[in-house]
């Protein structure tokens, strides 16, 4: 969802038609305490480094005089109606005219005098230049600049998770000071309008195997006095984890599903022959538990395929060669054939169980024996039926949108 820019650029700050090299974008929501300092540093850095640049303040509904401060410092002001950190940045970046864009918060925690180092790496050809405040990436956190739980818990955890799940190359996924090529940003098709905007950029850049560089920076204490920081530790942490899971169908669906299927197969291997292990007998009831694990696991694996195909078709994620190989190996027709095979096998086992009941004059049965026909029969029938439906559904999801 893109941000809604209510009135665009203030007429007093209208562009002169030049295309600068760099656009500095600062999201702003009642930052009167620190905005002037940030703007002064950004302008000084541009002038001292000889960088042709513009400064944009993406205002998200400030009522404390921030807009007037921005105008007084010669910044272009973009009014963004839709609330949210991501919305403000989307609106500001949409108005940017520079080849490169550098974003940074207006709370004076980031030193905009460091921006020439970002531009230098962008000039080298990197798509994204990410600031790093943490020691793991060479950064520095000054006393009182970052809460203990953020510094030693949440940020390192989610950064490590991004490296493990998405093969990210950064050590500080939450750092809001970063530079990027504007055309590269447009290719990311950012959707998140809240605090996830920053991590979405890292995840999508990593999935696209973009050229990413890190620049160690110093984090200063938040300079605002009139209100508390906008961050909420546990709410934003959960939103980050939720986003990571949604962008990783393998970890959310496929791997847990595969583990359940393997557990179910192990249960079948023990229960079908009625093995006794360490004095414990595994019988028909074990088959039921094993079937439950297999059915749940298989459904989870199918959801991984559904989610990945949908995400790729909606351009939320780049194409995955592994998925493409799977779909080539198992097109609709083969999926239908495999599903029909499982369906027929399951119905055959159920027919055998009915035959046993008929042979017993529809009276009492040897349930441990009969259940070894019924439980696998029901399981195979269900899996086969689900495979047939899923094959059609994947084909529908994979249709190219005109």
N, C-alpha and C positions, 0 to 999 in steps of 0.2 A: 504494500500500500504506500503510495507516495504522499509526501506532505502537501497540505493545502496551503499555498501561499496566498494570503488574503488580499494584499494590496500590492504585492511586488516590491519594487525598489522605491524608496522615497524620491520624489521628484527633485528635491534639493541635492540628492546624491546620485543623480542619473549618470550612467557611464558616458564617456566621451567617444566611444567607438573603438578605443584602443584594446588590443588583446594582450594583457600583461603576461609575464612568464608565470607568476605565482598569485594565487588567491588565498588569502588567510581568512578562514571562516571560524567565527566564534559563536557558538550557541549561547543565548542569553535569556535568563528569566530572573529579573530583579537582582542584577549584579552591580548595582550602583557603587558598592563599597570598593570594588576591585577592577571594574571594567576600564576605567581611565588608565590605570597603571598598565594593564595588559595591552591596550591600544598604543600607549606611548612606547612600550618595549618593542612591539611588533613593527611600528613605523621606524624606530631607531635601527632595528636589525636590518630592515630592508634598505634603508639609506646607507648604513655603514658598509653593507656587503655589496652595494650596487645592484640589488635585485629589483627588477621592474615588477612591482607588485601592487595589489589592491587589498584592502581589508574590508571584510563584510561581517556585520553583526546580524545574526539571524535571531530576531527578537520573537520570543514565544509568549508575548502578552505581559511584558513588564509594566509595572505601575509605580516604580520608584524613581523614575527619571533616567533610567538606563538609556533610553532612546535619545534623549537630549544630550547625554554624555557622549554617545557614539557620534552624533552629528557634530558636536563641538570638536571632536578629534579627527574629523574628516573621513570617518568610515561610512561606507554604504550600509544602509539599514534595509533589511528584508523582513517584513512582517509575516510570520507564519502562524496561521490560526489554529491548526491542529496541535494540541498539546503533546509534548513528549520530546525527550532528548534527540531521538532519531528523526522525528518530524522536523525539528528545528534545523538539524544538520542537512536533511534532504532539501529543505527550502533554501538554505544558504548555498549549498553546493550547486543546486539547479541554477542559481543566479550568478555563479562564478564564471568569469571569462578567462581565467588563467589556464595555461597548459597544465600546470601543476596546482594542486590544492593542498593546503596544510590546515588541519583542524586542531583546535585546542580549546579547552575550557577557559571561561573568563573569570575564574575565581582566584587567579594569581598563584595557583599551585604549580603551573607550568611556566617556565621562564622562556618567553618568546624571543629572547636574545639568542637562543640556541637554534632558531629556525634555519640559519644558513647551512648548518650541518645536514639538515634534512634535504635541502635543495641540492647540495653537492652530491648526495647519493642518488637522488632522482635524476640528476644530469648524467650519472653513470649508466642509466638505463634500467634502474629498478622500478617495478610496478608499484610497490608499496614499501614505504620506509616507516617502520614502527618504532616509536619511542619505547625505551625500557627503563623503568624506575627501580627495578629490583636488582639486588646484588648478583643474582644468577646470570644476568645479562650485562653486568658492568655498571648498572645504574646506582643511584644514591637516593635514599629516603632520609630526609632531615628529621630530627626529633619532632614528634607531634604531627608529622605530615600525613601519616597513614595509620588507621586503627590497627592494633595488634592483630586482631583476627583476620583482617584483610591482608596484612603484610605476610604473615606466617601461615595462614590457613587457606582462605578462599582463593586468593590470587595465585599462589603457587600450585594449588590443587587443580584449578581450572586450566591453568597454563599447561601443566603436565598432561591433563586430560586431552587438551587440544593437540599436543604433540603425539600422544598415543593413538587417538582416534582419527585425527585428520592429517597427521604428519606435518603439523605446523612447525615453523622454524622460529617461533618467538617464545620469549620467556615471560612476557607480561601482557596477557591478552586484554587486560582492562585499561591499559594506558590509552588515554584519550588524545594524546598528542601524536599525530602521525601525518605523513604526507603521502600523496599518491598522484598518479597521472589521472587527469579527469576522464580521458577516454577509457582507461581501465576501470575506473569506478563505475562508469555507465554500463560496462559489460557485466558487472556483478548483479545488477537488478536487485538492489537492496529492498527489503520488505519491512523490516522491523522499525517501528516508530518509537520504541521506548529505549531503555538502557541497553537492550540486546544489540542495538545498531552496531556498536563497536566490535563485539564478538562475532556478529554475523559477517562483518567485513573480513575478519581473520579467517573464519571457517571457509567462506567462499573463496577467498584468495588461495588458501591452502589446497582446497579441492581442485582448483583450476591450475595448480602447480605454477603459480605466479612467481616472479622474481621478488623475493622479500628480503629486505635488509633491516637490521636493528641498529638504532642509535642510542647509546646510553645517555640518560638525562638525569637531572636532579629534580626530585619532587619537593616542593616547599609546602609549608603549612597553609591551609586554606585561609585566605585573607579576609573573608567575609565576616562581618560582625552582626549584621542586622537579622540574619536568619541562619538556620542550620543547613548543612549540606543536603543536597537532594537525594543522595544515596540512602538506601535502606538495606542493611546487610543481608538479612535472611530472605527478604522478598526478592531482591535482585539476584542473590545467589541461586534461589530456586528457579528464577526465570532463565538464568544462564544454563543451569543443568537441563531444564526442560527444552531449551533451544538446542543444546548439544544432542540430546536424545532424538529430537525430531529430525535433526540433520544427520543422524547416524542410524539408519534402519538396521544395519548389521548388529550394532550393540543393543539396540532397543528390542528388536524382534528376532533376528536370525540366530544369533549365538545362544540366547536363552532357549529358543525353540529347538535348536539342534541338540542342546544338552538334554532337554526333555525327551526328545525322540530317542536318543541313545540310552537314556535311563529306561524308557519303555521297552526298548529292544532287549536290554539286559534283563528286565523283569520277565519278558517272554521266554528268554533262554533258560531261566531258572524255573519258571512256573509251568511251562508246557509239559516238560518231562516229570514234573512233581519232585524236584530235587529237595534233598534235606541237607541243609548247610549248618554246621555247628549246632545240631539239635533242633533247628527250626525248619519246619516243613512249609514249602511254598506251593500253594494250590490255586484253586479257581479264583479266590478273592484277590490274590496277587495279580492274576491276569487282568482283573478289572482296574486295579490301580495302574498297571503298566499301560493298559489301553487309554486310560485317562491322560497319562503323561504323553503318549504318542499323539493323541488327537490334539491336545492343547499345543504341543510342540510343533506339529505340522501346520496348524493354523497360524501360529506365530511366524513360522518361516514364510508362509504365503503372504502374510501381512508385510514382511520385509520386501518381498517382490512388488506387492501393490504400491507400497510407499515409494520405493525407488523409481518405479516406472512413472508414477504420477509426478514426482518431484522433477524428474528429467523432462517430462513432457511439458511441465509448466515453467521450465527453465529456472527452477529453484536450485538445481544441482547440475553439474556437468555430466556428460555421458560417461557411463561406466563400462569399460571393455568386458569385464566379467559378466555383467548383466546381458550385454549384447551377445556374448558367446552362449549364455544359457538360453536366451530366447531363440537364437539360431538353431541350437541343438534341440530345443523343445518348442516348436511353433504350435499354433492352435491345434492342428490336426494330430500331432503326436501327443499333446497333452490330453486331448479327447480320447485317444487310443489307450493311453496309460490309465486314465480314469475309468474307462470302460472295462479294462482288464481287471482292475481292482474291484470294481462293482460286481462283475461276473464271478470273480473268485469268492467274494464275500457272500453273495447270494447262493453260490454253490455250497459253501459251508453251512449256511442257514438251512438250505434244503436238506443237507445231510442230517442236521439236528432234528428237523421235522420228520424225516424218515425214521429216525430212531424212536421218536415218540409214537409214530404210527405202528412200528414193529412191537411196541410195548402196549398196544391196544389203547393208546392215548391215556395211559395210566401214569404211575410214578416212574421217574427216570433215575438213572445213576447220575446225579447232578454233577459231581466232580468230572465225570467223563463227558457228559453232554456239554457242560460249560466250556470245555476245551474246543468245542465246535462253535458254540453260540458267540462267545466273546470275540474270538478272532473274526468270525463272520460279520458281526455287527461293526467291528472296527474297520475291516477292509471295505465294507459297503459304504460306511460313512466317508472314509478317506477317498474312495473312488468317486463318490458323488461330489464331494468337495473339489476334487481335482477337475472334474468336468466343468463345474460352475466357474472355478477360478481361471481356467484356461480361457473361457469366454471373457471374463472380466479383465484379465490382463490385456487381451487383444483390444478391448474397448479403451482401456486406459492408454494404450500405446498408439492409438490413432493420432496421426499428425494433424495438429490444428492448422486450418487454413488462415 
